[in-house]
């Protein structure tokens, strides 16, 4: 889900708008801001949300691709739990600091993932009564989608049977773009990241992460699949 802010033409404009609305932007380390001066591309997405009794909390992931091929992420926390009920924007460079700030809010914390598959992100999914799946989820053969995804993965460290056992019980799935424009032939280096979300029984979901790129000797498209977002983004850094 894209960040619901007005589109800016350049990566630095996204950064300026984020810093302009965040009340604690002055707390960001100078090193982080210096690195962001070399940003080449920007991507933003909704990471998590909670709404209860008129109060809300959303967390957004803001990601920049830098000239050295690395990726830098800032986390934006938006909530209306302060006196007066006005929306408050905060920004953090460290996910641990974000978690600490979120824990201070008078709202329930996010539920932990399922065990023992602790490498998969498994937040709860609340579906309307009597509805098993709906847009944007595809009520198609998700097990077949999983097989086709793994079949085209060329990386040696792609998910194995143990990693994907729980995914074979999925009854619906969704594909979202997490970074970069879609790969197109003849446009030079292509680097894209996709999240494949699988809806599981008991209102759970799990994700696999697909990296599509053209960083091959002959410039052909190559697909790599990873169990965690961190592993996928590390692969992106290597390919960049």
C-alpha positions in Angstrom: 0.0 0.0 0.0 1.6 3.3 -1.0 2.1 6.2 1.3 -0.9 8.5 1.0 1.2 11.7 0.4 1.4 13.8 -2.7 3.9 12.5 -5.2 7.2 14.4 -5.4 9.4 14.5 -8.5 12.7 13.8 -6.7 13.9 11.7 -3.8 15.0 14.7 -1.9 11.5 16.2 -2.0 10.1 13.2 -0.2 12.8 13.6 2.4 12.1 17.3 2.8 8.4 16.7 3.3 9.0 13.9 5.8 11.3 16.1 7.9 9.0 19.0 7.6 6.0 17.3 9.2 7.9 15.2 11.7 8.1 16.9 15.1 11.3 15.1 16.2 13.2 15.4 12.9 16.0 17.3 14.7 16.8 14.0 16.6 18.0 12.2 13.4 21.7 11.6 13.3 23.7 13.9 11.0 25.3 10.8 9.4 21.9 9.6 8.2 21.0 13.0 6.7 24.4 13.1 5.0 23.9 9.7 3.4 20.5 10.7 2.1 22.1 13.6 0.1 23.1 10.9 -2.4 19.7 9.4 -2.8 18.8 8.1 -6.3 15.3 6.8 -5.9 12.6 6.7 -3.3 9.9 4.2 -2.2 7.3 4.4 0.5 4.7 2.0 1.9 2.4 1.4 4.8 4.1 -1.0 7.3 1.4 -1.4 10.0 -1.7 0.3 11.3 -4.2 0.1 14.3 -7.5 1.9 14.6 -9.5 1.7 17.8 -12.3 3.9 19.4 -11.4 7.0 17.4 -7.6 6.6 18.0 -5.3 5.5 15.3 -1.6 4.6 14.7 0.1 4.0 11.4 3.7 3.2 10.6 5.2 4.0 7.2 8.5 2.7 5.8 10.3 5.3 3.7 13.2 3.8 1.7 15.9 5.5 -0.4 18.3 3.9 -2.8 21.8 5.5 -2.5 24.5 6.0 -5.1 26.8 3.4 -3.4 24.1 0.8 -4.0 23.0 0.6 -0.3 19.4 1.2 0.9 18.5 3.5 3.8 15.2 3.3 5.6 13.4 5.9 7.8 10.3 4.9 9.8 7.4 7.4 10.3 5.0 7.0 13.1 1.6 8.8 12.7 -0.9 8.8 15.6 -3.6 11.0 17.2 -3.2 9.9 20.8 -1.7 13.3 22.0 -4.0 15.8 23.8 -6.4 17.5 21.3 -6.5 14.5 19.0 -4.4 16.1 16.3 -2.3 13.9 14.1 1.3 13.8 15.2 4.2 12.7 12.9 7.4 11.3 14.3 10.4 9.9 12.4 13.0 7.3 13.4 16.2 6.0 11.8 16.3 2.9 14.0 13.5 0.3 14.1 14.2 -0.4 17.8 13.5 3.3 18.5 10.3 3.1 16.5 9.2 0.1 18.6 9.9 1.9 21.8 7.9 5.0 20.7 5.1 2.8 19.5 5.0 0.9 22.9 4.5 4.3 24.7 1.2 4.9 22.9 -2.1 4.0 24.6 -2.9 1.5 21.9 -2.4 -2.3 21.8 0.9 -3.5 20.4 1.2 -5.5 17.2 0.8 -9.2 17.7 4.0 -11.4 17.4 4.6 -13.8 14.6 3.8 -17.5 14.6 6.4 -19.9 15.9 8.5 -21.8 14.9 8.5 -20.1 11.5 10.0 -16.9 13.1 11.6 -15.7 9.9 8.2 -15.0 8.3 6.3 -11.9 9.0 2.9 -13.0 10.2 0.7 -10.1 11.4 -3.0 -10.8 11.9 -5.5 -10.2 9.1 -9.0 -9.3 10.1 -11.5 -10.3 7.4 -15.3 -9.4 7.4 -17.6 -12.2 8.7 -18.4 -14.9 6.1 -15.7 -13.5 3.7 -12.7 -15.8 3.2 -10.8 -13.4 0.8 -11.5 -10.3 -1.3 -9.7 -7.6 -3.2 -6.8 -7.2 -3.5 -6.3 -10.9 -2.6 -6.7 -13.4 -5.4 -8.8 -16.4 -4.4 -6.9 -18.5 -7.0 -4.8 -21.6 -6.4 -2.2 -20.0 -4.1 -0.3 -23.3 -3.7 0.2 -23.2 -7.5 1.3 -19.6 -7.3 3.9 -20.6 -4.7 5.2 -23.4 -6.9 5.6 -21.1 -9.9 7.3 -18.4 -7.8 9.8 -20.9 -6.4 10.3 -22.5 -9.8 11.6 -19.3 -11.4 13.9 -18.4 -8.4 17.5 -18.8 -9.5 19.3 -18.0 -6.2 20.9 -21.0 -4.4 19.7 -19.7 -1.0 16.0 -19.6 -2.1 13.4 -20.9 0.4 13.4 -24.6 1.0 10.6 -27.0 2.0 10.8 -26.1 5.7 10.6 -22.4 4.9 7.5 -22.8 2.7 5.6 -25.7 4.5 3.2 -23.3 6.2 2.6 -21.4 2.9 1.2 -24.4 1.2 -2.0 -24.1 3.4 -2.7 -20.6 2.0 -6.1 -20.0 0.4 -5.4 -16.6 -1.2 -2.5 -14.4 -2.0 -1.5 -10.8 -3.1 1.5 -9.4 -4.9 2.6 -5.8 -4.0 5.6 -3.9 -5.3 7.9 -2.9 -2.4 10.6 -1.0 -4.3 11.5 0.2 -7.8 9.6 0.4 -11.1 8.7 -2.8 -12.9 11.6 -4.2 -15.0 11.4 -3.4 -18.7 13.6 -4.6 -21.5 16.2 -2.2 -22.9 16.2 0.3 -20.0 19.6 -0.6 -18.5 19.9 -1.9 -15.0 16.6 -3.0 -13.5 16.1 -3.6 -9.8 12.7 -4.3 -8.3 11.3 -5.9 -5.1 8.0 -7.6 -4.7 6.2 -8.9 -1.6 4.1 -12.1 -2.1 1.6 -12.2 0.7 -0.2 -15.5 1.5 -3.4 -15.6 3.5 -3.3 -18.6 5.9 -6.0 -20.3 8.1 -6.9 -18.6 11.4 -6.5 -15.1 10.0 -2.7 -15.1 9.6 -0.5 -14.2 6.7 3.1 -14.8 5.6 5.3 -13.3 3.0 8.0 -14.3 0.5 10.2 -11.5 -1.1 11.1 -11.6 -4.8 14.0 -9.6 -6.3 13.8 -9.1 -10.0 16.9 -7.6 -11.7 19.0 -7.5 -14.9 22.4 -7.5 -13.1 23.5 -10.5 -15.2 26.4 -10.9 -17.7 24.0 -10.8 -20.7 21.5 -8.4 -19.2 18.7 -10.9 -19.0 16.0 -10.8 -16.3 16.7 -12.9 -13.2 14.4 -13.7 -10.3 15.6 -14.4 -6.8 13.3 -15.3 -3.8 14.0 -14.9 -0.1 12.2 -15.7 3.1 12.8 -12.3 4.8 12.7 -8.8 3.6 16.1 -8.2 5.1 17.7 -10.9 3.0 16.0 -9.6 -0.2 17.2 -6.0 0.4 20.7 -7.3 1.1 20.6 -9.1 -2.3 19.4 -5.8 -3.9 22.4 -4.0 -2.5 24.7 -6.7 -3.9 23.1 -6.5 -7.3 23.1 -2.7 -7.3 
